[in-house]
């Protein structure tokens, strides 16, 4: 039987609070079941609140270590941007896993190794990277605007040991 591991990731605190990682994991479990893959419970790796713009993520590091042992046949991931937000990181991880005899399969994404599928993965990776850059720019612009209009305290709260007196 083919052995599978699951990798799911959400980057923001809001996504973590809304438990969107649970919906990813449920979809991945259903996918593994439909394909009759062997999925040990300890092979479900979840990074909650970790950006896909970096490779330093606790669950991803544990997954990479496990794959290096050669015991995993396939890693299931919801979509390419859940694996990594940078195309170069996606390509690096897919290649690293392949060297250990493990393939990556996306529930929402290309399903094969054809040149067309590889091209689609590359496009999705580039768009994910672009989307991340756009989100960062919007966030920066919004913060700057709120600071200039005085609606945001640049400290984000009272300094340690102090409190704001709203009755003054």
NORKA-V395097 format. One record per residue. N is the residue number from 0. D_FIRST is the distance of its C-alpha to the first C-alpha in whole Angstrom. Layout:
# NORKA-V395097
n = <N;N>
d_first = <D_FIRST;D_FIRST>
This chain:
# NORKA-V395097
n = <0;1;2;3;4;5;6;7;8;9;10;11;12;13;14;15;16;17;18;19;20;21;22;23;24;25;26;27;28;29;30;31;32;33;34;35;36;37;38;39;40;41;42;43;44;45;46;47;48;49;50;51;52;53;54;55;56;57;58;59;60;61;62;63;64;65;66;67;68;69;70;71;72;73;74;75;76;77;78;79;80;81;82;83;84;85;86;87;88;89;90;91;92;93;94;95;96;97;98;99;100;101;102;103;104;105;106;107;108;109;110;111;112;113;114;115;116;117;118;119;120;121;122;123;124;125;126;127;128;129;130;131;132;133;134;135;136;137;138;139;140;141;142;143;144;145;146;147;148;149;150;151;152;153;154;155;156;157;158;159;160;161;162;163;164;165;166;167>
d_first = <0;4;6;10;13;16;20;23;26;30;33;36;37;38;34;33;36;35;31;30;27;26;26;24;21;21;21;18;16;17;15;12;12;13;11;8;7;6;10;12;16;17;15;18;20;24;27;30;33;32;33;31;34;33;30;31;29;28;24;24;25;23;20;21;22;18;17;19;18;15;12;11;10;11;14;16;19;22;24;25;28;26;25;28;31;33;31;32;29;27;27;27;24;22;23;23;19;19;20;18;15;14;15;17;17;19;20;23;24;23;19;20;21;24;27;28;25;26;30;29;27;30;32;31;31;34;35;33;36;39;38;38;41;43;42;43;46;47;46;49;51;51;52;55;56;56;57;60;61;61;59;56;57;56;55;53;55;57;57;56;59;60;60;62;65;65;68;70>
